[in-house]
Amino acid sequence: MVNRIVGALWVVGVALISSLVSILMGIIYFGVTLWIIKMASEYFFGGAVEANWAVLSAAIVATGAVLAGALERKSE
C-alpha cells in the first residue's frame, strides 16, 4: 500500500517537473524567436517592426513549434 502511494507521488512529481521544464523551454523559445523576428525585420526591411506585430508573429511561430513537437508521431 505504501509503495503505491510513493509511486503515485513520484509520478505526480515527475509530471510537475516536466511541465515546468516544458513551460520554461517554451518561454525561452518565444524569446529567441522574438529576437530573430526583430533582427530579421531590421535587416531585410531596413526598419523595426512594431512591437505588437513582432510579439504576435513570435507567438504564432512558437506555438506552432511547440505543438508540432508535442504532436509529432514517432516513426516505427
C-alpha positions, 0 to 999 in steps of 0.5 A: 500500500505504501509503495503505491502511494510513493509511486503515485507521488513520484509520478505526480512529481515527475509530471510537475517537473516536466511541465515546468521544464516544458513551460520554461523551454517554451518561454525561452523559445518565444524569446529567441524567436522574438529576437530573430523576428526583430533582427530579421525585420531590421535587416531585410526591411531596413526598419523595426517592426512594431512591437505588437506585430513582432510579439504576435508573429513570435507567438504564432511561430512558437506555438506552432513549434511547440505543438508540432513537437508535442504532436509529432508521431514517432516513426516505427 
